[in-house]
Structure formats: structure tokens, C-alpha cells
Amino acid sequence: MNVGQTFLSAKYSKAGRNACPTAMSQQPKPEKHKRRVTWDSLAEERIAAAQAEGQFDDLPGFGKPIPGIDEPHDELWWVKDKLKREQLSSLPPALAIRLNVERTLQRIWDLSREAEVRREITALNERIRKASFAVTWGPSVDVQPLGVEETVARWQDGKSLQ
């Protein structure tokens, strides 16, 4: 206690604590400790406030299982997901052209006119030539262009058997 506090307390001790409000306001008040906010508590408070406001209602995917939750951990999951969303291929060009040949031949059997078959084979052969002459990564392209007449003849034979 300092001298002023001693004087004030002696002067007003008989009257009680509330006798002189100005004397009481002059006394130093103990500092209130500020609540220390951590990132975790701040995040929890904001999440709770958002929940109370209903900001998490009607989110897309609500009630649906999380995709890939049961699959084993894969460090490149995000790369694979990006490739799938962008419909990009991660196959080397030599394997991609082989897959392209296989799918085109399957698609040809469903065509109904010879002109369509010839157009598909010609387009496929052009893709094979581009892949063969392009500088690429991975194994070299070893697929040869298809003979248009031979493929059309096989297509016609297949159609006659149906």
C-alpha cells in the first residue's frame, strides 16, 4: 500500500467502502488476464458458430460415403484424381495407341455402313502415324497402320454371319 492509499483508507474506514466512490476508483485495479486464444480453440469457435448458423446444411455429398475411404493409402491419390477429372491419360503414348486401336476395332463392329468403317480406319491410321513419328516418352510405338481393305473385308464377313 502506498501513502495515498493509507490516507484514504484511514479517512474513509469508518464510513465504509462505498462512502467515497472517487477514492475507490483511484486505486489501481488488478489486471484481468486476457484469455489466450489458440488456433484450435479459434477454429472450434468458428465451426460451432457456422453450425449454429446452418452453414453446413445441404452440403454436396451429404449422406453419401466418402469416395476412396476404404482403399489403401496412395501418395499420388490427388494426381490420379486430377487425371480422372480432366479425362487425361497417364499411359505412355505407345500403350495409349494400342488401347485406341482396340477400342476403335470394337466400335467398328457396331457400325452399319461401309463408309463409316473406312472413315474410322483412316482416322485410326492417321493417329497411329502421328504417334509413330512423334518424340514421346515411354516405350516406342510399334503398332502398324491397319489395312483399310482387309479390315473392311473382315467387317463385311462379320456382318454376313450375323
C-alpha positions as CSV (number, residue, x, y, z in Angstrom):
1,M,0.0,0.0,0.0
2,N,1.3,3.4,-0.8
3,V,0.9,6.6,1.2
4,G,-2.2,7.9,-0.6
5,Q,-4.0,4.6,-0.2
6,T,-3.1,4.6,3.5
7,F,-4.5,8.1,3.9
8,L,-7.7,7.3,2.0
9,S,-8.3,4.1,3.8
10,A,-7.8,5.7,7.2
11,K,-10.1,8.7,6.3
12,Y,-12.9,6.5,5.0
13,S,-12.6,3.4,7.0
14,K,-15.3,4.4,9.4
15,A,-17.7,5.3,6.6
16,G,-17.3,2.0,4.8
17,R,-16.0,1.1,1.4
18,N,-18.8,2.7,-0.7
19,A,-18.5,6.1,1.0
20,C,-16.2,7.7,-1.5
21,P,-16.5,6.2,-5.0
22,T,-13.8,8.6,-6.4
23,A,-11.3,7.3,-3.8
24,M,-12.1,3.8,-4.8
25,S,-11.7,4.5,-8.5
26,Q,-8.3,5.9,-7.9
27,Q,-7.0,2.7,-6.6
28,P,-5.2,0.5,-9.1
29,K,-7.4,-2.4,-10.3
30,P,-5.8,-5.8,-10.8
31,E,-5.4,-6.5,-14.5
32,K,-7.7,-9.2,-15.8
33,H,-5.8,-11.8,-17.6
34,K,-6.7,-11.8,-21.3
35,R,-7.9,-15.2,-22.5
36,R,-5.3,-16.8,-24.6
37,V,-6.7,-17.9,-27.9
38,T,-5.1,-20.8,-29.6
39,W,-5.6,-21.8,-33.3
40,D,-7.5,-24.9,-32.2
41,S,-10.0,-23.0,-30.0
42,L,-10.4,-20.3,-32.6
43,A,-11.2,-22.9,-35.2
44,E,-13.6,-24.7,-32.9
45,E,-15.4,-21.5,-32.1
46,R,-15.8,-20.6,-35.7
47,I,-17.0,-24.1,-36.6
48,A,-19.5,-24.0,-33.8
49,A,-20.8,-20.6,-35.0
50,A,-21.1,-21.8,-38.6
51,Q,-23.0,-24.9,-37.4
52,A,-25.4,-22.7,-35.4
53,E,-26.0,-20.5,-38.5
54,G,-26.7,-23.6,-40.5
55,Q,-23.8,-23.1,-43.0
56,F,-23.1,-26.8,-43.1
57,D,-26.7,-27.8,-44.0
58,D,-27.3,-29.1,-47.6
59,L,-23.6,-29.5,-48.5
60,P,-22.9,-31.5,-51.7
61,G,-22.2,-35.2,-50.9
62,F,-24.2,-35.1,-47.6
63,G,-25.2,-38.6,-46.6
64,K,-23.0,-40.2,-49.3
65,P,-19.9,-42.3,-48.5
66,I,-16.6,-40.6,-48.8
67,P,-15.0,-41.8,-52.1
68,G,-11.9,-43.9,-51.6
69,I,-12.2,-44.2,-47.8
70,D,-11.8,-48.0,-47.8
71,E,-8.9,-48.0,-50.3
72,P,-5.3,-48.4,-49.2
73,H,-3.3,-45.2,-48.8
74,D,-1.8,-43.9,-52.0
75,E,0.6,-40.9,-52.0
76,L,-0.4,-40.0,-55.6
77,W,-4.2,-40.1,-55.0
78,W,-4.5,-36.4,-55.9
79,V,-2.7,-36.9,-59.2
80,K,-4.9,-39.8,-60.2
81,D,-8.0,-37.9,-59.2
82,K,-6.9,-34.9,-61.3
83,L,-6.2,-37.1,-64.3
84,K,-9.7,-38.7,-63.9
85,R,-11.5,-35.4,-63.6
86,E,-9.7,-33.8,-66.5
87,Q,-10.1,-37.1,-68.5
88,L,-6.4,-37.2,-69.2
89,S,-4.4,-40.4,-69.8
90,S,-1.3,-41.3,-67.9
91,L,-0.5,-44.1,-70.3
92,P,2.7,-43.8,-72.4
93,P,1.8,-43.0,-76.0
94,A,2.7,-46.5,-77.2
95,L,0.2,-48.1,-74.8
96,A,-2.4,-45.4,-75.4
97,I,-2.3,-46.0,-79.2
98,R,-2.7,-49.8,-78.6
99,L,-5.7,-49.1,-76.4
100,N,-7.0,-46.7,-79.1
101,V,-6.7,-49.5,-81.8
102,E,-8.5,-52.0,-79.6
103,R,-11.4,-49.6,-78.8
104,T,-11.7,-48.5,-82.4
105,L,-11.9,-52.1,-83.7
106,Q,-14.6,-52.8,-81.1
107,R,-16.5,-49.7,-82.2
108,I,-16.3,-50.7,-85.9
109,W,-18.3,-53.9,-85.4
110,D,-21.2,-51.8,-84.3
111,L,-21.2,-49.6,-87.4
112,S,-23.8,-50.2,-90.1
113,R,-22.3,-48.6,-93.2
114,E,-19.0,-49.4,-95.0
115,A,-18.2,-45.7,-95.5
116,E,-18.3,-45.2,-91.7
117,V,-15.9,-48.2,-91.3
118,R,-13.5,-46.7,-93.8
119,R,-13.6,-43.3,-92.2
120,E,-12.9,-44.8,-88.7
121,I,-9.9,-46.9,-90.0
122,T,-8.5,-44.0,-91.9
123,A,-8.7,-41.8,-88.8
124,L,-7.1,-44.5,-86.7
125,N,-4.3,-45.0,-89.2
126,E,-3.6,-41.2,-89.0
127,R,-3.4,-41.4,-85.2
128,I,-1.0,-44.3,-85.4
129,R,1.3,-42.5,-87.9
130,K,1.3,-39.3,-85.7
131,A,2.2,-41.4,-82.6
132,S,4.9,-43.3,-84.6
133,F,6.7,-40.2,-85.7
134,A,6.3,-38.1,-82.5
135,V,9.0,-37.8,-80.0
136,T,7.5,-39.4,-76.9
137,W,8.3,-40.8,-73.6
138,G,8.0,-44.5,-72.6
139,P,8.3,-47.4,-75.0
140,S,8.5,-46.9,-78.7
141,V,5.3,-47.2,-80.8
142,D,5.3,-50.5,-82.6
143,V,1.8,-50.5,-83.9
144,Q,1.5,-50.6,-87.7
145,P,-1.4,-48.9,-89.6
146,L,-4.2,-51.2,-90.4
147,G,-5.0,-52.2,-94.0
148,V,-8.3,-50.5,-94.8
149,E,-9.4,-53.1,-97.4
150,E,-8.5,-56.1,-95.1
151,T,-10.4,-54.5,-92.1
152,V,-13.4,-53.7,-94.3
153,A,-13.4,-57.3,-95.6
154,R,-13.4,-58.7,-92.0
155,W,-16.1,-56.3,-91.1
156,Q,-18.3,-57.4,-94.0
157,D,-17.6,-61.1,-93.2
158,G,-18.7,-60.4,-89.6
159,K,-21.8,-58.7,-90.7
160,S,-22.8,-61.5,-93.1
161,L,-22.5,-64.1,-90.2
162,Q,-25.0,-62.1,-88.1
